[in-house]
């Protein structure tokens, strides 16, 4: 009778329930494995002091340094507690930051092996359009505008030039330079227009030719010298080629690492996507 009375005691029921919950939590809860322990190393303190000096151009005082350590500990506590509550889930900013860090790890995996001259020469040969230097032209021009009588004035100037007239005395006043020396053809196109630059590449050298149209009007032009577009030697563009080679290698490493990771995932898209047009 006494045993039955004890078994009906609410306090005993409460104790047994507590023991059961404790045992269950011990089985399903993750181990602490140091998550409640925060170690602030000397290296971490030195980094905090360096960051402070970089901002304020002076070392922190003892009070400030202790405050920096307190802030570090506070931030670490809040971060860990936030992770424990799952606050990082579905946060676009956190996802983007983690993704950026992983991108850097992918790309830096290849940064330890510098390119050889053979690597760079092969890259230069495989990508000539990226490094080809434009044609360079030296020319004189006389501007005539776009009035109704432009053609007549231009023909009169051409005849005067044939008689040995000074080009500076002909044409219409303008702020455009009358002479350009060793100007890359792409810059000519920028300043005078694509049509003008294209015609400079085809007219006879050392002869007055025209009319040549620009975005401003009609011109007579004399090409004094022209150097054709060319692929430079590696020695002339090594730094640029090395930079582009490195960028390409980082992109390839990133793509390969991502492709390898994707093979480990089963992706299910539960949506009707529009068809991708063929290239």
C-alpha positions as CSV (number, residue, x, y, z in Angstrom):
1,X,0.0,0.0,0.0
2,X,2.8,2.4,0.8
3,X,4.6,1.7,-2.5
4,X,1.4,2.4,-4.4
5,X,1.0,5.6,-2.5
6,X,4.5,6.7,-3.4
7,X,4.0,5.8,-7.0
8,X,1.0,8.1,-7.1
9,X,3.0,11.0,-5.7
10,X,3.1,14.0,-8.3
11,X,6.6,14.8,-7.1
12,X,7.8,11.4,-8.2
13,X,6.2,11.8,-11.6
14,X,7.9,15.2,-12.0
15,X,11.3,13.8,-11.1
16,X,10.9,10.8,-13.5
17,X,9.8,13.2,-16.3
18,X,12.8,15.4,-15.7
19,X,15.2,12.4,-15.8
20,X,13.7,11.3,-19.1
21,X,14.0,14.7,-20.6
22,X,17.6,15.0,-19.4
23,X,18.5,11.6,-20.9
24,X,16.8,12.4,-24.2
25,X,18.6,15.7,-24.5
26,X,21.9,14.0,-23.7
27,X,21.4,11.7,-26.7
28,X,20.1,14.2,-29.3
29,X,21.9,17.5,-28.4
30,X,25.2,18.2,-30.1
31,X,28.4,18.1,-28.1
32,X,29.6,21.4,-26.9
33,X,33.1,20.8,-28.3
34,X,34.4,24.1,-27.1
35,X,31.5,26.3,-28.4
36,X,31.2,27.9,-25.0
37,X,34.9,28.7,-24.8
38,X,36.3,31.8,-26.4
39,X,40.1,32.1,-26.7
40,X,41.6,35.5,-27.5
41,X,45.1,34.8,-28.6
42,X,48.0,37.2,-28.7
43,X,47.8,37.2,-32.5
44,X,44.2,38.3,-32.3
45,X,45.1,41.1,-29.9
46,X,47.9,42.2,-32.2
47,X,45.5,42.2,-35.1
48,X,43.0,44.4,-33.2
49,X,45.8,46.8,-32.3
50,X,47.0,46.9,-35.9
51,X,43.5,47.7,-37.2
52,X,43.1,50.4,-34.6
53,X,46.4,52.0,-35.6
54,X,45.5,51.8,-39.3
55,X,42.3,53.8,-38.6
56,X,43.6,56.3,-36.1
57,X,47.3,56.5,-37.0
58,X,48.4,55.7,-33.5
59,X,48.5,52.7,-31.2
60,X,45.6,52.1,-28.8
61,X,46.0,53.0,-25.2
62,X,45.7,50.2,-22.6
63,X,42.1,51.2,-21.9
64,X,41.3,51.3,-25.7
65,X,43.0,47.9,-26.2
66,X,41.0,46.3,-23.4
67,X,37.8,47.8,-24.9
68,X,38.7,46.3,-28.3
69,X,39.1,42.9,-26.7
70,X,35.8,43.3,-24.9
71,X,34.1,44.2,-28.1
72,X,35.7,41.2,-29.8
73,X,34.4,38.9,-27.1
74,X,30.9,40.4,-27.2
75,X,30.8,40.0,-31.0
76,X,31.9,36.4,-30.8
77,X,29.3,35.6,-28.2
78,X,26.5,37.2,-30.2
79,X,27.7,35.5,-33.4
80,X,27.7,32.1,-31.8
81,X,24.4,32.6,-30.1
82,X,22.9,33.8,-33.4
83,X,24.2,30.6,-35.1
84,X,22.7,28.5,-32.4
85,X,19.4,30.1,-33.0
86,X,19.7,29.6,-36.8
87,X,19.6,33.3,-37.5
88,X,22.0,32.9,-40.4
89,X,19.5,30.8,-42.4
90,X,17.9,32.4,-45.4
91,X,19.8,35.7,-44.9
92,X,20.8,37.0,-48.3
93,X,23.7,39.1,-47.0
94,X,25.3,36.2,-45.0
95,X,24.8,33.8,-48.0
96,X,26.5,36.3,-50.3
97,X,29.5,36.9,-47.9
98,X,30.0,33.1,-47.4
99,X,29.8,32.6,-51.2
100,X,32.4,35.3,-51.8
101,X,34.8,33.7,-49.3
102,X,34.4,30.3,-51.0
103,X,34.9,31.9,-54.4
104,X,38.2,33.3,-53.1
105,X,39.3,29.9,-51.8
106,X,38.5,28.3,-55.2
107,X,40.5,30.9,-57.1
108,X,43.4,31.1,-54.7
109,X,44.0,27.3,-55.0
110,X,45.9,28.0,-58.2
111,X,47.8,31.2,-57.1
112,X,50.9,29.3,-56.0
113,X,52.1,28.4,-59.4
114,X,53.3,31.4,-61.5
115,X,53.2,31.3,-65.2
116,X,56.2,30.4,-67.3
117,X,57.2,32.3,-70.4
118,X,55.9,29.3,-72.4
119,X,52.5,29.6,-70.7
120,X,52.3,33.3,-71.4
121,X,53.4,32.9,-75.1
122,X,50.8,30.2,-75.6
123,X,48.1,32.4,-74.1
124,X,49.2,35.4,-76.2
125,X,49.1,33.2,-79.4
126,X,45.6,31.8,-78.5
127,X,44.1,35.3,-77.8
128,X,45.6,37.6,-80.4
129,X,42.6,39.9,-80.6
130,X,42.9,40.8,-76.9
131,X,46.5,42.0,-77.2
132,X,46.7,43.2,-80.8
133,X,48.0,46.8,-81.0
134,X,46.0,49.1,-83.3
135,X,47.4,50.8,-86.4
136,X,49.2,54.0,-85.7
137,X,48.9,56.9,-88.1
138,X,50.4,60.3,-88.6
139,X,48.4,62.7,-90.7
140,X,47.5,66.3,-91.6
141,X,44.0,67.5,-92.2
142,X,42.2,70.6,-93.5
143,X,38.6,71.1,-92.4
144,X,35.9,72.4,-94.7
145,X,32.7,72.0,-92.8
146,X,29.5,70.8,-94.3
147,X,28.0,73.9,-96.1
148,X,26.4,73.8,-99.5
149,X,29.6,75.1,-101.2
150,X,31.9,72.7,-99.3
151,X,32.7,70.6,-102.4
152,X,33.7,73.7,-104.4
153,X,35.9,75.1,-101.7
154,X,37.5,71.7,-101.3
155,X,38.3,71.4,-105.0
156,X,39.8,74.9,-105.0
157,X,42.0,73.9,-102.0
158,X,43.1,70.8,-103.7
159,X,44.3,72.8,-106.7
160,X,46.0,75.3,-104.4
161,X,47.9,72.5,-102.7
162,X,49.0,71.1,-106.0
163,X,50.5,74.6,-106.7
164,X,52.4,74.4,-103.4
165,X,50.1,76.5,-101.1
166,X,50.5,76.4,-97.4
167,X,47.8,74.0,-95.9
168,X,47.5,76.4,-92.9
169,X,46.0,79.0,-95.2
170,X,43.3,76.8,-96.5
171,X,40.0,75.5,-95.2
172,X,37.8,76.6,-92.4
173,X,38.9,77.7,-88.9
174,X,38.4,74.9,-86.4
175,X,39.6,73.7,-83.0
176,X,40.5,70.4,-84.5
177,X,44.3,69.8,-84.6
178,X,45.7,70.2,-88.1
179,X,48.3,67.6,-87.5
180,X,48.4,64.3,-85.5
181,X,51.6,62.3,-85.1
182,X,51.7,58.6,-84.2
183,X,48.0,58.5,-83.2
184,X,46.5,55.0,-82.6
185,X,43.7,54.5,-85.2
186,X,41.2,53.6,-82.5
187,X,41.8,57.1,-80.9
188,X,41.4,58.7,-84.3
189,X,38.0,56.9,-84.5
190,X,37.1,58.2,-81.1
191,X,37.9,61.9,-82.0
192,X,36.9,62.0,-85.7
193,X,34.6,59.1,-86.1
194,X,34.8,55.5,-87.4
195,X,34.3,56.5,-91.0
196,X,37.1,59.0,-90.9
197,X,39.5,56.5,-89.3
198,X,38.5,53.8,-91.8
199,X,39.4,56.0,-94.7
200,X,42.7,57.0,-93.2
201,X,43.7,53.3,-93.3
202,X,43.1,53.1,-97.1
203,X,44.2,56.4,-98.7
204,X,47.6,56.8,-100.4
205,X,50.5,57.9,-98.1
206,X,52.1,61.3,-98.6
207,X,49.2,62.5,-100.9
208,X,46.3,64.9,-100.2
209,X,43.1,62.9,-100.4
210,X,39.5,63.7,-100.0
211,X,36.9,64.5,-99.3
212,X,37.1,62.4,-96.1
213,X,34.0,62.6,-93.9
214,X,34.1,62.9,-90.2
215,X,31.5,63.6,-87.6
216,X,32.2,67.3,-88.1
217,X,32.1,67.6,-91.9
218,X,34.4,67.1,-94.8
219,X,38.3,67.2,-94.8
220,X,41.2,66.9,-97.0
221,X,43.8,64.6,-95.4
222,X,47.4,63.6,-96.0
223,X,48.6,60.5,-94.3
224,X,52.3,60.9,-93.6
225,X,53.0,57.5,-92.1
226,X,51.0,54.5,-91.0
227,X,52.0,51.4,-89.0
228,X,49.7,48.5,-89.5
229,X,48.0,46.8,-86.5
230,X,50.3,44.1,-85.1
231,X,50.5,41.5,-82.4
232,X,53.2,42.7,-80.0
233,X,56.1,40.6,-78.8
234,X,55.6,39.0,-75.3
235,X,58.4,41.1,-73.9
236,X,56.4,44.3,-74.7
237,X,53.2,43.2,-73.1
238,X,54.3,40.5,-70.6
239,X,52.7,42.2,-67.5
240,X,49.3,42.5,-69.3
241,X,49.4,39.0,-70.6
242,X,50.4,37.6,-67.2
243,X,47.5,39.4,-65.5
244,X,44.9,38.1,-68.1
245,X,46.4,34.6,-67.9
246,X,46.1,34.6,-64.1
247,X,42.5,35.8,-64.3
248,X,41.6,33.1,-66.8
249,X,43.2,30.5,-64.7
250,X,41.3,31.6,-61.6
251,X,38.1,31.5,-63.5
252,X,38.8,28.0,-64.7
253,X,39.7,26.8,-61.2
254,X,36.5,28.3,-59.9
255,X,34.4,26.6,-62.6
256,X,36.1,23.2,-62.1
257,X,35.7,23.3,-58.3
258,X,32.0,24.3,-58.6
259,X,31.3,21.6,-61.1
260,X,32.9,19.0,-58.8
261,X,30.8,20.2,-55.9
262,X,27.6,20.2,-57.9
263,X,28.1,16.5,-58.7
264,X,27.7,15.8,-55.0
265,X,24.2,17.4,-54.9
266,X,20.9,16.3,-56.2
267,X,19.1,19.3,-57.6
268,X,15.4,19.3,-57.9
269,X,13.8,22.4,-59.6
270,X,10.1,22.4,-58.8
271,X,9.1,25.1,-61.3
272,X,8.4,25.4,-65.0
273,X,11.3,27.3,-66.5
274,X,11.1,28.9,-70.0
275,X,13.3,27.1,-72.7
276,X,16.7,28.6,-73.3
277,X,17.1,29.8,-76.9
278,X,19.8,28.0,-78.8
279,X,22.9,30.1,-79.5
